[in-house]
Amino acid sequence: MASKEDWCADKLSKLLNEDLRISTLNEIKEHFQEVSDSEATQTAEILQLPLVFDCLNDSNSEQVDLACEVLSLCLEKLDIAETTNRYSIPLERALTHPNSGVKLMALNEISRLVKCENARKHQLVSELSKRLLLTNVIKCVGVENLQVAVTASNIIVCFGTIATDSLLTSNVLSTIREMMAINEIVRLRFYELFVDICSTSREAHNKIVSAGLLSPMMNEITSKDVLLRLNIIEIISKLVKFDYGYDYLDNESCIDRIFRQIMNADDPIFQQLCEPGILKFFGHMAHCKPNQVFNKYPQIFDKIFVNLESSDYTAVKVSLETLAYIASSDKAIIDSFVGDKMTRAIRSISNRLQNLPTKDKVLILCWMEDLLKVNGNEIDSEICLKWFEAFSQNPMDLVMHFVHNPFEEVRLGGLGIINSLSAYVWGQTRIKQFPGLIEFLMNRTVETSKIVKELKYSIIANLVANDFNVFQIETVKQFENFLKEGTFYVQAATEIAFESNE
C-alpha cells in the first residue's frame, strides 16, 4: 500500500496533466470525505496545494468548482498559522477571481483566521494587514454577489474589532472610499459594517469617528432619496443602544433631525415608507434610554397612539411592536408617562379585536403576550394587572374565547397570554378560578397540533416553576406528574380478556 507521501505525490503529478485534472480532483475530494479527521489532517499537511490553486485558473466551471471543494476540505484541516504562511498569496489571488465560488472559498478560510481564538491571533491578523489580503477582502464588499459581500463584510467587522488601527491606514481607507463610490447599495454596506464595528466598543467607535467614516452617513440622513434615508435610520438605530453611540448621535443633532422628519412630514409617500423605520428607531432608543425619549420627544408616543387607531395594518403593527419592545425593558416608565393613554389604547384595540381579520387578531394577541411578560419586579406585576384588566370587562373570558378558536394561530395567541399570566400571583389566581381551564391545559387528547401541545406543557411548567402557593398540594402533584410524563404522553389502552364458557 502506498504511503501518504507517495499518494500525494501521485495526485499532484496527475494535476499537471490538464486531461486528468477533473478525475484527480474527484479522487482527492472522495479521499478526504472517506478518511478519518486525523488522517485527513495528515494528508492536508503533506499535499502541496499550489497546484490545486492553479486548477482555479481555467474556464471549465466543473474543474473550478471541484478545486474549490478540495481546497476547502484541505484548508480547514490545516493550522491557522500554516495557512497564513504557506497560502496567503494564492488566497489573495482567489479573492480577485471572477467566479463567486472561488471568492467564497477564500473568504471562508480568511474568516476562520479572524474568528479563531488562538493566542497568536493578533500576530496573525497584524501580518495579514501588511499584505493585499485585507484590501482584496474590502473589494469583495463591493461585488454584486450578496453572499460574497456579506461574508466579506463580516470579516471586516471582525478584523476591525481586533485590529481597528490596521483598518484605518491610508491605503486601506483609500480602498474603502473607492468601493463606497461604486453605488448607493455598496455605500450602505460599508455604513452598516462601520456601525457594527462601533457597536463592539467605545474605543473602536472613537477610532471610526476620528477617521471620518460616520460623517458622510450623518449627512445623508436628510437626503432627498427617501429609501436611502430609511436604510440609514435603520442602520444607526444600533448606535442608540450604547451610551457613547447615543452621545455621538445627540452631539451631531442626528436624533433631532430624525425627529423633525416624522413630525413635519406632509408627504404621504414619506409617511408610508419612513415613518415605520423612524418609530422603530425611537423604540430602540426608548428601550435603552426611556427617560431621554419620554422627556425630549414625547410627541413620538402621541404618534404611536394615533397609529393604533389607524386602519393601516403596517402602522398598527409597528406601533404595537414599538410599545412591546419598550415595555420589555421598562414597564414602569410607560405607566408613569403615558399610563392613561396606554390603558385607553389597550381597551380600544380590544374593542376592535373581534371584527379584525385573523392575521390582525394574532398580531394583537401576540402583542398582549409580549406586553404582559414578566420583567422580574413587583411594580411590573401591578402594571401588568392594570393592562390585563383594561383588555376587557371580563379579560379571562375574552382570552379563553381565543384559546378555543378553531384556527391554530389564534389558539396559540390566546394560550400565549395565559403563558404570560402564569408568571404572576394574580395571573395564577385567575387561571385557577376559571372553570375547567386547568383540566383543559392538562388534557392532551383535545389537541392534534404539536406546537399547541408544547405551549400547554410550557404553561404547566411555568405554574410549577413560579410556585406562589396558589394551587393546592394535590393539584401541584398532578402538575408535576404531567410534566414527568412529557409533552406527548399517551395513556395506554387496557384490554381485558374474558375466558370463554366452553
C-alpha positions in Angstrom: 0.0 0.0 0.0 1.4 3.4 -1.0 2.4 5.8 1.8 0.6 9.1 2.3 3.6 10.9 0.7 3.5 8.7 -2.4 -0.2 9.1 -2.7 0.0 12.9 -2.5 2.9 12.9 -5.0 0.9 10.8 -7.4 -2.1 13.1 -7.3 0.0 16.3 -7.7 1.7 14.7 -10.6 -1.6 14.0 -12.3 -2.8 17.5 -11.7 0.0 18.7 -14.1 -1.9 16.9 -16.9 -4.9 19.0 -17.9 -6.8 16.0 -19.1 -6.5 14.2 -15.7 -7.4 17.2 -13.5 -11.1 16.7 -13.0 -10.8 13.0 -12.3 -7.9 13.6 -9.9 -9.7 16.4 -8.1 -12.6 14.0 -7.7 -10.3 11.3 -6.2 -8.8 13.8 -3.7 -12.3 15.0 -2.7 -13.6 11.5 -2.2 -10.5 10.6 -0.2 -11.0 13.5 2.3 -14.6 12.6 2.6 -13.9 8.9 3.4 -10.9 9.0 5.8 -10.9 9.9 9.5 -10.2 13.5 10.6 -6.7 12.7 11.8 -5.8 11.1 8.5 -7.3 13.9 6.5 -5.2 16.4 8.6 -2.0 14.5 7.9 -2.8 14.3 4.2 -3.6 18.0 4.0 -0.2 18.8 5.7 1.6 16.8 3.1 -0.4 17.8 0.0 1.1 20.8 -1.7 -1.9 23.0 -2.6 -0.4 25.5 -5.1 -1.2 23.0 -7.9 -4.8 22.8 -6.7 -4.9 26.6 -6.6 -3.7 26.5 -10.2 -6.7 24.5 -11.1 -8.8 27.6 -10.4 -7.3 29.3 -13.4 -9.4 27.7 -16.0 -12.6 28.4 -17.9 -14.0 24.9 -17.1 -16.6 25.6 -14.4 -16.7 21.9 -13.3 -12.9 22.0 -12.7 -13.1 25.3 -10.8 -15.9 24.1 -8.6 -14.1 20.8 -7.8 -10.9 22.7 -7.0 -12.8 25.0 -4.6 -14.3 21.9 -2.8 -10.9 20.3 -2.5 -9.2 23.5 -1.2 -12.0 23.9 1.4 -11.6 20.3 2.6 -7.8 20.7 2.8 -7.5 24.2 4.3 -10.0 23.6 7.1 -7.7 20.7 8.3 -4.6 23.0 8.5 -3.4 25.0 11.4 -4.3 28.7 11.0 -0.6 29.8 11.1 0.3 27.3 8.4 -2.5 28.6 6.1 -1.3 32.1 6.6 2.4 31.4 6.0 2.0 29.0 3.1 -1.1 30.1 1.2 -1.7 33.8 1.8 -0.7 34.8 -1.8 -2.9 32.2 -3.5 -5.8 33.3 -1.2 -5.1 36.9 -2.3 -5.4 35.9 -5.9 -8.5 33.9 -5.2 -10.3 37.0 -3.9 -10.0 38.6 -7.3 -11.2 35.6 -9.2 -14.3 36.3 -11.4 -16.0 33.2 -10.1 -18.0 33.9 -6.9 -17.5 30.4 -5.6 -13.7 30.9 -5.6 -14.1 34.2 -3.7 -16.3 32.5 -1.1 -13.8 29.7 -0.7 -11.0 32.2 0.1 -13.3 34.3 2.3 -14.4 31.3 4.3 -10.7 30.5 5.1 -9.9 34.1 6.0 -13.0 34.2 8.2 -11.6 31.2 10.0 -8.5 33.1 10.7 -10.0 36.3 12.0 -12.5 34.4 14.2 -10.0 32.0 15.8 -9.4 32.3 19.5 -5.8 31.2 19.1 -3.4 33.2 21.3 -1.4 34.1 18.2 -4.5 35.8 16.6 -3.3 39.3 17.0 0.1 38.5 15.5 -1.5 36.7 12.5 -4.0 39.5 11.9 -1.2 42.0 12.1 0.7 40.0 9.5 -2.3 39.8 7.2 -2.9 43.5 7.3 0.5 44.1 5.7 -0.5 42.3 2.6 -3.1 42.7 -0.2 -5.3 40.2 1.6 -7.1 42.9 3.6 -7.7 45.3 0.7 -8.9 42.4 -1.5 -11.4 41.4 1.1 -12.6 45.1 1.2 -13.1 45.0 -2.5 -15.3 41.9 -2.1 -17.7 44.0 -0.1 -18.4 45.9 -3.4 -19.2 42.9 -5.6 -22.8 42.2 -6.9 -23.0 38.7 -5.3 -24.7 39.2 -2.0 -23.3 36.1 -0.3 -19.7 37.2 -1.1 -20.4 40.8 0.0 -22.0 39.7 3.3 -19.1 37.3 4.1 -16.5 39.9 3.3 -18.4 42.5 5.5 -18.4 40.1 8.4 -14.7 39.6 8.1 -14.1 43.3 8.0 -16.2 43.7 11.2 -14.2 41.0 13.0 -11.0 42.5 11.7 -12.0 46.0 12.7 -12.9 44.8 16.2 -9.5 43.2 17.0 -7.2 45.4 14.8 -9.1 48.7 14.2 -5.9 50.7 13.5 -4.9 48.4 10.7 -8.2 49.0 9.1 -7.6 52.8 9.2 -4.3 53.1 7.4 -4.2 55.4 4.4 -4.0 52.7 1.7 -6.9 50.7 3.3 -9.0 53.8 3.7 -8.3 54.7 0.1 -9.7 51.3 -1.0 -12.7 51.7 1.3 -13.6 55.1 -0.2 -13.0 53.7 -3.7 -15.5 51.0 -3.1 -18.1 53.3 -1.5 -18.1 55.4 -4.6 -19.4 52.4 -6.7 -23.1 53.0 -5.9 -25.6 53.6 -3.1 -26.0 49.9 -2.2 -22.3 49.4 -1.6 -22.1 52.6 0.4 -24.8 51.3 2.7 -23.0 48.0 3.2 -20.0 50.0 4.4 -22.1 52.2 6.6 -23.5 49.1 8.2 -20.1 47.5 8.9 -18.8 50.8 10.3 -21.7 50.9 12.8 -21.2 47.2 13.6 -17.5 47.9 14.5 -18.6 50.9 16.5 -21.0 48.7 18.4 -18.2 46.5 19.7 -16.5 49.1 22.0 -16.1 52.7 22.8 -12.5 52.6 21.6 -13.4 51.2 18.2 -16.2 53.7 17.9 -13.9 56.7 18.7 -11.4 55.5 16.1 -14.1 55.0 13.4 -15.4 58.5 14.1 -12.0 60.1 14.1 -11.3 58.6 10.7 -14.4 60.4 9.4 -16.2 57.3 8.4 -19.5 58.1 10.0 -19.7 61.7 8.9 -21.0 61.0 5.4 -23.8 58.8 6.8 -24.8 61.6 9.1 -25.1 64.0 6.2 -27.3 61.6 4.2 -30.0 61.4 7.0 -31.6 64.4 5.2 -31.1 63.1 1.7 -33.9 63.6 -0.8 -33.7 59.9 -1.5 -36.4 58.6 0.9 -35.3 54.9 0.7 -31.7 55.9 1.4 -32.8 57.8 4.5 -34.9 54.8 5.6 -31.9 52.5 5.3 -29.6 54.8 7.2 -32.0 55.3 10.0 -32.3 51.5 10.4 -28.5 51.2 10.4 -27.8 53.9 13.0 -30.5 52.5 15.3 -27.9 50.1 16.5 -25.8 53.0 17.9 -28.5 54.3 20.3 -28.2 51.1 22.4 -24.8 52.4 23.7 -24.1 55.5 25.8 -21.2 56.5 23.5 -23.3 55.9 20.4 -26.2 57.9 21.8 -24.0 60.7 22.8 -22.4 60.8 19.3 -25.8 60.9 17.6 -27.1 63.5 20.0 -24.0 65.8 19.6 -24.4 65.5 15.8 -28.0 66.6 16.1 -28.9 63.4 14.3 -31.7 62.4 16.7 -33.3 65.9 16.4 -33.1 65.8 12.6 -34.8 62.4 12.5 -37.5 63.6 15.0 -38.2 66.7 12.9 -38.7 64.5 9.8 -41.5 62.5 11.3 -43.2 65.5 13.0 -43.1 67.7 9.9 -43.8 65.1 7.3 -46.6 66.0 4.9 -45.6 63.7 2.1 -47.8 60.6 2.2 -45.1 58.6 0.5 -42.6 59.5 3.1 -45.1 58.6 5.9 -45.7 55.3 4.3 -42.1 54.4 3.8 -40.1 56.1 6.5 -42.5 56.5 9.5 -42.3 52.8 10.5 -38.5 53.0 10.4 -38.4 56.2 12.5 -40.8 54.8 15.1 -38.6 51.7 15.3 -35.6 53.9 15.8 -37.2 55.7 18.7 -38.4 52.4 20.0 -34.8 51.1 20.1 -33.8 54.3 21.8 -36.6 54.2 24.4 -35.8 50.5 25.1 -32.3 51.5 26.2 -32.8 55.1 27.3 -36.5 55.6 28.0 -36.1 58.8 30.1 -34.4 60.6 27.2 -37.2 59.7 24.8 -40.1 60.4 27.1 -38.7 63.7 28.3 -37.3 65.1 25.0 -39.6 63.5 22.4 -43.0 62.8 24.0 -44.7 63.6 20.7 -43.4 60.3 19.3 -45.8 58.5 21.7 -48.7 60.7 20.5 -47.9 59.5 17.0 -47.8 55.8 18.2 -51.2 56.0 19.9 -52.8 57.8 16.9 -51.4 54.9 14.8 -53.1 52.3 17.0 -56.5 53.8 15.9 -55.5 53.5 12.2 -56.9 51.1 9.7 -53.3 50.8 8.2 -52.1 47.4 9.2 -48.4 48.4 8.9 -48.8 51.5 11.1 -50.6 49.4 13.8 -48.1 46.6 13.6 -45.1 48.9 14.0 -46.7 50.9 16.8 -47.6 47.7 18.7 -44.1 46.2 18.3 -42.5 49.5 19.5 -44.6 49.7 22.6 -44.0 46.0 23.5 -40.2 46.4 22.9 -40.1 49.4 25.3 -42.2 47.5 27.8 -39.8 44.6 27.8 -37.2 46.9 29.2 -39.2 49.3 31.5 -42.9 49.0 32.1 -42.9 51.5 34.9 -41.8 54.4 32.8 -44.5 53.8 30.2 -47.0 53.7 33.0 -45.7 56.9 34.6 -45.6 58.9 31.4 -48.5 57.6 29.3 -50.3 55.3 31.7 -53.8 56.6 30.9 -53.2 56.6 27.2 -51.8 53.1 27.4 -54.9 51.7 29.1 -57.2 53.5 26.7 -55.2 52.2 23.8 -55.5 48.6 25.1 -59.2 49.0 25.6 -59.7 50.5 22.1 -57.7 47.7 20.5 -59.6 45.1 22.4 -63.0 46.5 21.3 -62.0 46.1 17.7 -60.4 42.7 18.1 -63.4 40.5 17.4 -64.1 42.1 14.0 -60.5 42.0 12.7 -59.1 39.6 10.2 -57.2 36.5 11.6 -53.8 37.9 11.0 -54.6 41.1 12.9 -56.1 39.1 15.8 -52.9 37.1 16.0 -50.8 40.2 15.9 -52.7 41.8 18.8 -52.8 38.6 20.9 -49.0 38.2 20.5 -48.6 41.9 21.4 -50.6 41.4 24.7 -48.5 38.3 25.4 -45.3 40.3 25.0 -46.7 43.3 26.9 -47.5 41.1 29.9 -44.2 39.1 30.0 -42.6 39.3 33.4 -39.6 41.6 33.9 -39.0 40.5 37.5 -40.3 43.1 39.9 -43.5 43.7 41.9 -44.1 47.1 40.2 -44.3 45.4 36.8 -46.8 42.9 38.2 -49.1 45.6 39.3 -48.8 47.4 35.9 -49.4 44.2 34.0 -52.5 43.5 36.1 -53.8 47.0 35.2 -53.1 46.4 31.5 -54.7 43.0 31.6 -57.9 44.3 33.2 -58.0 47.1 30.5 -58.1 44.4 27.9 -61.8 43.7 28.5 -64.5 43.9 31.1 -64.0 40.2 31.5 -60.5 39.7 30.2 -60.3 35.9 31.0 -63.5 35.3 29.1 -62.1 37.1 26.1 -58.7 35.3 26.2 -60.4 31.9 26.6 -62.6 32.7 23.6 -59.5 32.8 21.5 -57.9 29.8 23.3 -60.9 27.7 21.9 -60.7 29.2 18.4 -60.6 26.6 15.6 -57.7 28.4 14.0 -54.3 27.2 15.4 -52.5 30.5 15.2 -55.4 32.2 17.1 -55.4 29.5 19.8 -51.6 30.0 20.2 -52.2 33.7 20.6 -54.7 33.1 23.4 -52.5 30.4 25.1 -49.5 32.8 24.8 -51.4 35.3 27.0 -52.2 32.5 29.5 -48.5 31.6 29.5 -47.5 35.2 30.4 -50.1 35.2 33.2 -48.6 32.1 34.7 -45.6 34.2 36.0 -47.8 36.3 38.4 -49.7 35.6 41.6 -52.8 37.3 40.2 -52.3 35.5 36.9 -52.2 32.1 38.5 -55.2 33.0 40.6 -57.2 33.8 37.5 -56.1 30.6 35.9 -57.1 28.6 38.9 -60.5 30.3 39.2 -61.5 30.0 35.5 -63.8 26.9 35.3 -62.2 24.0 33.5 -59.0 25.7 32.5 -56.6 23.5 34.4 -58.3 20.4 33.1 -58.1 21.8 29.6 -54.4 22.6 29.9 -53.7 19.0 31.1 -55.9 17.3 28.6 -53.6 16.1 25.8 -56.4 14.4 23.8 -58.1 17.6 22.7 -55.1 18.8 20.7 -53.7 17.4 17.5 -51.1 20.2 17.0 -47.6 19.6 18.2 -46.9 23.3 18.8 -50.1 23.8 20.8 -49.3 20.7 23.0 -45.9 22.1 23.6 -47.3 25.5 24.7 -49.8 24.0 27.0 -47.0 21.9 28.5 -44.9 25.1 28.9 -47.8 26.8 30.8 -48.0 23.9 33.3 -44.2 24.0 33.7 -44.4 27.8 34.5 -47.1 27.2 37.1 -44.8 24.7 38.8 -41.6 26.9 38.4 -43.4 30.0 39.7 -44.9 28.5 42.9 -46.9 31.2 44.7 -48.9 28.6 46.8 -51.9 29.5 44.7 -52.7 25.8 44.0 -53.4 23.1 46.5 -50.7 20.5 47.1 -52.7 17.8 45.3 -53.0 20.0 42.2 -49.3 20.7 42.2 -48.6 17.0 42.4 -50.8 16.5 39.3 -48.8 19.2 37.6 -45.5 17.5 38.4 -46.8 14.1 37.2 -48.0 15.7 34.0 -44.5 17.2 33.4 -42.8 13.9 34.3 -44.9 12.1 31.7 -43.8 14.6 29.0 -45.5 16.7 26.3 -46.8 13.9 24.1 -47.6 11.2 26.7 -50.4 8.9 25.5 -52.1 6.7 28.1 -52.1 3.1 27.0 -55.5 1.4 26.5 -56.1 -1.6 28.7 -57.6 -4.7 27.1 -59.3 -7.3 29.3 -59.6 -10.8 28.0 -62.5 -12.9 29.3 -62.4 -16.7 29.4 -65.0 -18.4 27.3 -67.6 -20.7 28.9 -66.7 -23.5 26.6 
